[in-house]
């Protein structure tokens, strides 16, 4: 009989071998049996298939690398624009000068109508002239205050805005052109020309 210490060691070794054997067996697949096949046997279908298949890897020639694309704008300096900014060379052609006033004159204001409280507000054109900021609530002028109280945000309030010489957002499309984001009225200092 083995001493207790040797017996415990033997059990651990046997368990380790068992785990290793299971791991090895589980890692095997049906494809592993191909390693044992002797392909030299001329009667084997695998030997015939291998003999008739050319070595594509040996015959394949890597295509020559394409020459690097020539950047038509390499070294092309930016061109100053009369109104500020620059023209830049992009894909072989110079861009247009930036438009600082494509929608509205930067810093200009128009009246906008709100659906709450005073029903009147103003919007300021953004610094890049690309659009207006959000509508900030303000008190309506005295000549439109009673209409704001009675009709709230309505075509009547927008008409009052127009009648009293303001530049107004055309929320209710009073000019019937389908654009409710444009400005109408006295907008000479607001609209880009």
C-alpha positions as a Markdown table, in Angstrom:
| # | Residue | x | y | z |
|---|---|---|---|---|
| 1 | Unk | 0.0 | 0.0 | 0.0 |
| 2 | Unk | 1.3 | 3.5 | -0.9 |
| 3 | Unk | 1.7 | 6.1 | 1.7 |
| 4 | Unk | -1.1 | 8.7 | 1.9 |
| 5 | Unk | 1.1 | 11.4 | 0.5 |
| 6 | Unk | 2.2 | 9.4 | -2.6 |
| 7 | Unk | -1.4 | 8.3 | -3.2 |
| 8 | Unk | -2.6 | 11.9 | -3.2 |
| 9 | Unk | 0.2 | 12.9 | -5.6 |
| 10 | Unk | -0.6 | 10.0 | -7.9 |
| 11 | Unk | -4.3 | 10.9 | -7.9 |
| 12 | Unk | -3.4 | 14.5 | -8.9 |
| 13 | Unk | -1.1 | 13.3 | -11.7 |
| 14 | Unk | -3.8 | 11.0 | -13.0 |
| 15 | Unk | -6.4 | 13.8 | -12.9 |
| 16 | Unk | -4.0 | 16.1 | -14.7 |
| 17 | Unk | -3.4 | 13.5 | -17.4 |
| 18 | Unk | -7.1 | 12.9 | -17.7 |
| 19 | Unk | -7.9 | 16.6 | -18.2 |
| 20 | Unk | -5.0 | 16.9 | -20.8 |
| 21 | Unk | -6.3 | 13.8 | -22.7 |
| 22 | Unk | -9.9 | 15.2 | -22.8 |
| 23 | Unk | -8.6 | 18.6 | -24.0 |
| 24 | Unk | -6.5 | 17.0 | -26.7 |
| 25 | Unk | -9.4 | 14.7 | -27.8 |
| 26 | Unk | -11.8 | 17.6 | -27.9 |
| 27 | Unk | -9.5 | 19.7 | -29.9 |
| 28 | Unk | -9.3 | 17.1 | -32.7 |
| 29 | Unk | -11.6 | 17.3 | -35.7 |
| 30 | Unk | -12.4 | 15.2 | -38.7 |
| 31 | Unk | -9.9 | 17.2 | -40.7 |
| 32 | Unk | -7.0 | 16.0 | -38.5 |
| 33 | Unk | -7.3 | 12.6 | -40.1 |
| 34 | Unk | -6.1 | 14.0 | -43.4 |
| 35 | Unk | -2.7 | 14.4 | -41.8 |
| 36 | Unk | -2.4 | 10.7 | -41.6 |
| 37 | Unk | -3.4 | 9.9 | -45.2 |
| 38 | Unk | -0.5 | 8.9 | -47.4 |
| 39 | Unk | -1.0 | 11.0 | -50.5 |
| 40 | Unk | 1.8 | 9.1 | -52.3 |
| 41 | Unk | -0.7 | 6.3 | -53.0 |
| 42 | Unk | -1.4 | 6.7 | -56.7 |
| 43 | Unk | -4.8 | 5.1 | -56.4 |
| 44 | Unk | -6.0 | 7.7 | -53.9 |
| 45 | Unk | -8.5 | 10.3 | -55.2 |
| 46 | Unk | -6.7 | 12.9 | -53.1 |
| 47 | Unk | -3.4 | 12.1 | -54.8 |
| 48 | Unk | -5.0 | 12.5 | -58.2 |
| 49 | Unk | -6.7 | 15.8 | -57.3 |
| 50 | Unk | -3.5 | 17.2 | -55.8 |
| 51 | Unk | -1.4 | 16.1 | -58.8 |
| 52 | Unk | -3.9 | 17.8 | -61.3 |
| 53 | Unk | -4.1 | 21.1 | -59.3 |
| 54 | Unk | -1.5 | 23.6 | -60.3 |
| 55 | Unk | 0.3 | 25.6 | -57.5 |
| 56 | Unk | -1.6 | 28.9 | -57.9 |
| 57 | Unk | 0.4 | 30.6 | -55.2 |
| 58 | Unk | 3.7 | 29.9 | -57.0 |
| 59 | Unk | 2.3 | 31.2 | -60.4 |
| 60 | Unk | 0.5 | 34.2 | -59.1 |
| 61 | Unk | 2.4 | 37.4 | -59.6 |
| 62 | Unk | 1.6 | 40.4 | -57.4 |
| 63 | Unk | 0.3 | 43.4 | -59.4 |
| 64 | Unk | 2.6 | 46.3 | -59.5 |
| 65 | Unk | 1.7 | 48.9 | -57.0 |
| 66 | Unk | -0.2 | 51.8 | -58.4 |
| 67 | Unk | 1.8 | 55.0 | -58.6 |
| 68 | Unk | 0.8 | 57.5 | -55.9 |
| 69 | Unk | -2.0 | 59.8 | -57.0 |
| 70 | Unk | -0.7 | 63.3 | -57.9 |
| 71 | Unk | -2.4 | 65.9 | -55.9 |
| 72 | Unk | -3.3 | 68.7 | -58.3 |
| 73 | Unk | -3.5 | 71.1 | -55.4 |
| 74 | Unk | -0.1 | 70.3 | -53.9 |
| 75 | Unk | 1.6 | 73.6 | -53.2 |
| 76 | Unk | -1.4 | 75.7 | -54.4 |
| 77 | Unk | -1.7 | 78.6 | -52.0 |
| 78 | Unk | -5.1 | 80.0 | -50.7 |
| 79 | Unk | -6.3 | 83.0 | -52.6 |
| 80 | Unk | -7.6 | 85.9 | -50.5 |
| 81 | Unk | -11.2 | 87.0 | -51.1 |
| 82 | Unk | -12.3 | 90.6 | -51.3 |
| 83 | Unk | -15.0 | 90.2 | -48.5 |
| 84 | Unk | -12.7 | 88.2 | -46.3 |
| 85 | Unk | -11.8 | 84.5 | -46.1 |
| 86 | Unk | -9.9 | 82.6 | -48.8 |
| 87 | Unk | -10.5 | 80.4 | -51.9 |
| 88 | Unk | -8.9 | 77.0 | -51.4 |
| 89 | Unk | -7.7 | 74.5 | -54.0 |
| 90 | Unk | -9.8 | 71.3 | -53.7 |
| 91 | Unk | -9.6 | 68.4 | -56.1 |
| 92 | Unk | -7.8 | 70.5 | -58.7 |
| 93 | Unk | -10.1 | 73.5 | -58.6 |
| 94 | Unk | -10.4 | 76.6 | -56.4 |
| 95 | Unk | -13.5 | 76.9 | -54.2 |
| 96 | Unk | -15.7 | 80.0 | -54.3 |
| 97 | Unk | -15.2 | 82.8 | -51.9 |
| 98 | Unk | -17.2 | 82.2 | -48.7 |
| 99 | Unk | -20.5 | 84.1 | -48.5 |
| 100 | Unk | -20.9 | 85.8 | -45.2 |
| 101 | Unk | -24.4 | 86.8 | -46.0 |
| 102 | Unk | -26.2 | 83.9 | -47.7 |
| 103 | Unk | -29.5 | 84.2 | -45.7 |
| 104 | Unk | -29.4 | 87.3 | -43.6 |
| 105 | Unk | -27.1 | 90.2 | -42.7 |
| 106 | Unk | -25.1 | 89.1 | -39.6 |
| 107 | Unk | -26.5 | 90.7 | -36.4 |
| 108 | Unk | -29.7 | 92.0 | -38.0 |
| 109 | Unk | -33.1 | 91.1 | -36.4 |
| 110 | Unk | -36.5 | 90.1 | -37.5 |
| 111 | Unk | -39.8 | 89.7 | -35.6 |
| 112 | Unk | -40.9 | 86.2 | -34.9 |
| 113 | Unk | -44.2 | 85.1 | -33.3 |
| 114 | Unk | -44.4 | 82.7 | -30.4 |
| 115 | Unk | -47.3 | 80.5 | -29.2 |
| 116 | Unk | -47.1 | 81.6 | -25.6 |
| 117 | Unk | -47.1 | 84.6 | -23.2 |
| 118 | Unk | -46.5 | 87.8 | -25.2 |
| 119 | Unk | -46.7 | 86.0 | -28.6 |
| 120 | Unk | -44.0 | 88.3 | -29.9 |
| 121 | Unk | -40.3 | 87.9 | -30.1 |
| 122 | Unk | -37.1 | 88.7 | -32.1 |
| 123 | Unk | -34.6 | 86.5 | -33.9 |
| 124 | Unk | -31.0 | 87.7 | -34.5 |
| 125 | Unk | -29.1 | 86.7 | -37.6 |
| 126 | Unk | -26.0 | 84.5 | -36.8 |
| 127 | Unk | -22.5 | 85.8 | -37.2 |
| 128 | Unk | -21.9 | 83.8 | -40.3 |
| 129 | Unk | -25.1 | 85.0 | -42.0 |
| 130 | Unk | -26.3 | 81.4 | -42.6 |
| 131 | Unk | -29.6 | 81.7 | -40.6 |
| 132 | Unk | -31.4 | 83.1 | -37.6 |
| 133 | Unk | -31.0 | 82.1 | -34.0 |
| 134 | Unk | -33.9 | 81.1 | -31.7 |
| 135 | Unk | -36.9 | 83.4 | -31.1 |
| 136 | Unk | -36.4 | 85.4 | -27.9 |
| 137 | Unk | -39.7 | 86.6 | -26.3 |
| 138 | Unk | -40.3 | 90.3 | -26.2 |
| 139 | Unk | -43.2 | 92.6 | -25.6 |
| 140 | Unk | -45.2 | 93.5 | -28.7 |
| 141 | Unk | -45.1 | 97.2 | -29.7 |
| 142 | Unk | -48.1 | 99.2 | -28.4 |
| 143 | Unk | -49.8 | 99.2 | -31.9 |
| 144 | Unk | -49.9 | 95.4 | -31.9 |
| 145 | Unk | -50.4 | 94.6 | -28.2 |
| 146 | Unk | -54.2 | 94.4 | -28.3 |
| 147 | Unk | -54.0 | 92.0 | -31.3 |
| 148 | Unk | -51.5 | 89.8 | -29.5 |
| 149 | Unk | -53.8 | 89.8 | -26.4 |
| 150 | Unk | -56.9 | 88.8 | -28.5 |
| 151 | Unk | -55.6 | 86.8 | -31.4 |
| 152 | Unk | -52.3 | 85.4 | -29.9 |
| 153 | Unk | -49.9 | 84.1 | -32.5 |
| 154 | Unk | -52.0 | 84.5 | -35.7 |
| 155 | Unk | -52.1 | 85.8 | -39.2 |
| 156 | Unk | -53.7 | 89.0 | -37.8 |
| 157 | Unk | -50.6 | 89.6 | -35.5 |
| 158 | Unk | -48.2 | 88.9 | -38.4 |
| 159 | Unk | -50.2 | 91.4 | -40.5 |
| 160 | Unk | -49.9 | 94.0 | -37.7 |
| 161 | Unk | -46.2 | 93.4 | -37.8 |
| 162 | Unk | -46.1 | 94.1 | -41.5 |
| 163 | Unk | -48.5 | 97.1 | -41.4 |
| 164 | Unk | -46.2 | 98.8 | -38.8 |
| 165 | Unk | -43.0 | 98.6 | -40.8 |
| 166 | Unk | -41.2 | 95.7 | -39.1 |
| 167 | Unk | -39.3 | 92.9 | -40.8 |
| 168 | Unk | -41.3 | 89.8 | -39.9 |
| 169 | Unk | -40.8 | 86.0 | -40.2 |
| 170 | Unk | -43.6 | 84.8 | -42.6 |
| 171 | Unk | -44.9 | 82.2 | -40.2 |
| 172 | Unk | -48.4 | 82.2 | -41.7 |
| 173 | Unk | -47.3 | 82.6 | -45.3 |
| 174 | Unk | -49.1 | 85.9 | -45.9 |
| 175 | Unk | -47.5 | 86.3 | -49.3 |
| 176 | Unk | -48.8 | 82.8 | -50.3 |
| 177 | Unk | -45.6 | 81.5 | -51.8 |
| 178 | Unk | -45.3 | 78.4 | -49.6 |
| 179 | Unk | -42.2 | 79.6 | -47.7 |
| 180 | Unk | -42.9 | 80.0 | -44.0 |
| 181 | Unk | -39.3 | 80.6 | -43.0 |
| 182 | Unk | -38.6 | 83.7 | -45.0 |
| 183 | Unk | -38.9 | 87.2 | -43.9 |
| 184 | Unk | -41.4 | 89.8 | -45.2 |
| 185 | Unk | -42.0 | 93.4 | -44.7 |
| 186 | Unk | -39.4 | 96.2 | -44.2 |
| 187 | Unk | -36.3 | 93.9 | -44.4 |
| 188 | Unk | -33.8 | 96.0 | -46.4 |
| 189 | Unk | -31.2 | 95.8 | -43.5 |
| 190 | Unk | -31.9 | 92.1 | -42.9 |
| 191 | Unk | -32.0 | 90.4 | -46.3 |
| 192 | Unk | -28.8 | 89.8 | -48.2 |
| 193 | Unk | -28.6 | 91.4 | -51.7 |
